[in-house]
Amino acid sequence: MKTLDWTIRSEQDWDIPAAFMAKTLKPGDLVWLFGSMGVGKTTFVQRICKHLGCLESIQSPSFAIMNQYLCGTTPVYHADLYRIEHENELWDTGIYPLLDDASAVFFVEWPQRIPERIRAQFEAAYTANLDLLPDFERSVHLILPEK
């Protein structure tokens, strides 16, 4: 398992891991984004989408649960599952069929809301762990899937 780590000290520093992800991701890829509230999960997705060629403004899906964008020719789904409390609510979002969409890149914030038995089916997912550091810095720890 290959891992990469970055320390984010300024807004511009997000572009380093974001550019890496944009070069690495391809349609059918799934990215689990773990981290506390306000750590920068949506900011990271915004920067990745910018590098993927998305011209739309990437908004937090906190209230909508899921947003869809077109980045270049690639559809991008961005879900925020923070408000999901029960598994049956996930079915109502329509997320499950989209996780397998081979034509799209899918970012999921708060993936721990998806039962482990279902997440385990997606072994080829990227995992990004974001943490808050002292002095308002952030760390991005990326686990690359075994492909």
Backbone hydrogen bonds, N-H to C=O, Kabsch-Sander energy under -0.5 kcal/mol:
donor,donor_aa,acceptor,acceptor_aa,energy
4,L,142,L,-2.3
6,W,140,V,-2.1
8,I,138,R,-3.5
9,R,7,T,-0.7
13,D,10,S,-0.8
14,W,10,S,-0.5
14,W,11,E,-1.2
15,D,12,Q,-1.5
16,I,13,D,-1.2
18,A,14,W,-2.0
19,A,15,D,-2.4
20,F,16,I,-1.7
21,M,17,P,-2.6
22,A,18,A,-2.7
23,K,19,A,-1.9
24,T,20,F,-1.5
25,L,21,M,-3.3
28,G,104,A,-3.2
29,D,26,K,-2.0
31,V,106,F,-3.0
32,W,126,Y,-3.1
33,L,108,V,-3.0
34,F,32,W,-0.6
34,F,128,A,-3.0
39,V,36,S,-1.7
44,F,40,G,-2.5
45,V,41,K,-2.0
46,Q,42,T,-2.9
47,R,43,T,-2.3
48,I,44,F,-2.4
49,C,45,V,-2.9
50,K,46,Q,-2.0
51,H,47,R,-1.9
52,L,48,I,-1.5
53,G,50,K,-1.2
54,C,49,C,-2.7
55,L,70,L,-0.6
58,I,56,E,-0.6
59,Q,57,S,-0.6
65,I,61,P,-2.7
66,M,64,A,-1.5
67,N,78,H,-2.5
69,Y,76,V,-2.7
71,C,69,Y,-0.5
71,C,74,T,-3.0
72,G,53,G,-0.9
72,G,70,L,-0.7
73,T,71,C,-0.6
74,T,71,C,-2.2
76,V,69,Y,-2.8
77,Y,105,V,-2.6
78,H,67,N,-2.5
79,A,107,F,-2.9
80,D,65,I,-2.7
81,L,109,E,-2.3
84,I,81,L,-1.8
89,E,86,H,-1.4
90,L,86,H,-0.8
90,L,87,E,-1.0
91,W,87,E,-1.1
92,D,88,N,-1.2
93,T,89,E,-1.1
94,G,90,L,-0.8
94,G,91,W,-0.9
95,I,90,L,-0.9
98,L,94,G,-0.7
99,L,95,I,-1.5
99,L,96,Y,-0.6
100,D,96,Y,-0.5
100,D,97,P,-0.8
101,D,98,L,-1.9
102,A,100,D,-0.7
104,A,101,D,-1.3
105,V,75,P,-2.2
106,F,29,D,-2.3
107,F,77,Y,-2.8
108,V,31,V,-2.8
109,E,79,A,-3.4
109,E,107,F,-0.5
110,W,33,L,-1.6
113,R,110,W,-1.9
114,I,111,P,-2.2
118,I,115,P,-1.5
119,R,115,P,-2.3
120,A,116,E,-2.7
121,Q,118,I,-1.4
122,F,119,R,-2.1
125,A,122,F,-1.5
126,Y,30,L,-3.1
127,T,143,I,-2.0
128,A,32,W,-3.2
129,N,127,T,-0.6
129,N,141,H,-2.9
130,L,34,F,-2.9
130,L,128,A,-0.6
131,D,139,S,-2.0
133,L,137,E,-3.6
136,F,133,L,-0.7
137,E,134,P,-1.4
138,R,8,I,-2.1
139,S,131,D,-2.4
140,V,6,W,-2.6
141,H,129,N,-2.6
141,H,139,S,-0.5
142,L,4,L,-3.1
142,L,140,V,-0.6
143,I,127,T,-3.1
143,I,141,H,-0.5
144,L,2,K,-2.8
144,L,142,L,-0.6
147,K,145,P,-0.8
